Amino acid sequence: MNPSPAHAELIATFRRAEADAAHKFGLIQVVANKGPKAIQAAVETAAKAAKRRDSFAKKLNALGVDLKD
């Protein structure tokens, strides 16, 4: 089944948000030795990226698009 162009664009946006969230969670480990303020900033940034990712996943789910690989 080929998704419609609108679905394909939303899927691509979701994939980018998913990669961004994974990258931001990885940054938490990188800044771990820089102190609590840096860790807190990285955690907050990662949480925002995860929220964006989850928002796109919810939109796709509402459209009936299953992204389970």
C-alpha positions in Angstrom: 0.0 0.0 0.0 1.4 3.4 -1.0 0.6 6.2 1.3 -0.9 9.4 -0.1 1.4 12.3 -0.7 0.1 14.0 2.4 0.7 10.9 4.5 4.2 10.5 3.0 5.1 14.1 3.9 3.8 13.6 7.5 5.7 10.3 7.7 8.9 12.0 6.6 8.3 14.7 9.2 7.8 12.1 11.9 11.0 10.3 10.9 13.0 13.5 11.2 11.4 14.3 14.6 12.2 10.7 15.7 15.8 11.1 14.7 16.0 14.5 16.3 14.6 13.1 19.6 17.1 10.3 19.6 20.0 12.7 18.9 18.9 15.0 21.7 18.6 12.1 24.2 22.2 11.2 23.2 23.3 14.7 24.0 22.4 14.1 27.6 25.3 11.7 27.9 27.6 14.1 26.2 27.0 16.9 28.6 26.9 14.7 31.7 30.3 15.9 32.9 29.5 19.6 32.3 27.3 20.0 35.3 23.7 20.0 36.5 22.6 23.1 34.5 23.9 21.6 31.2 22.2 18.3 32.0 18.9 20.0 32.9 19.0 22.0 29.6 19.7 18.8 27.6 16.9 16.9 29.4 14.4 19.7 28.7 15.5 19.9 25.0 15.2 16.2 24.7 11.7 16.2 26.3 10.5 18.8 23.8 11.8 16.8 20.9 10.1 13.7 22.2 6.9 15.6 22.6 7.1 16.8 18.9 7.8 13.2 17.8 4.8 11.9 19.8 2.6 14.6 18.4 3.4 13.5 14.8 2.9 9.8 15.8 -0.5 10.7 17.2 -1.5 12.5 14.0 -0.3 9.5 11.9 -2.2 7.1 14.1 -5.4 9.2 13.7 -5.0 8.9 9.9 -4.6 5.1 10.3 -1.0 5.0 9.4 0.9 2.3 11.3 4.7 3.0 11.6 5.6 -0.2 13.5 8.6 -1.8 11.6 
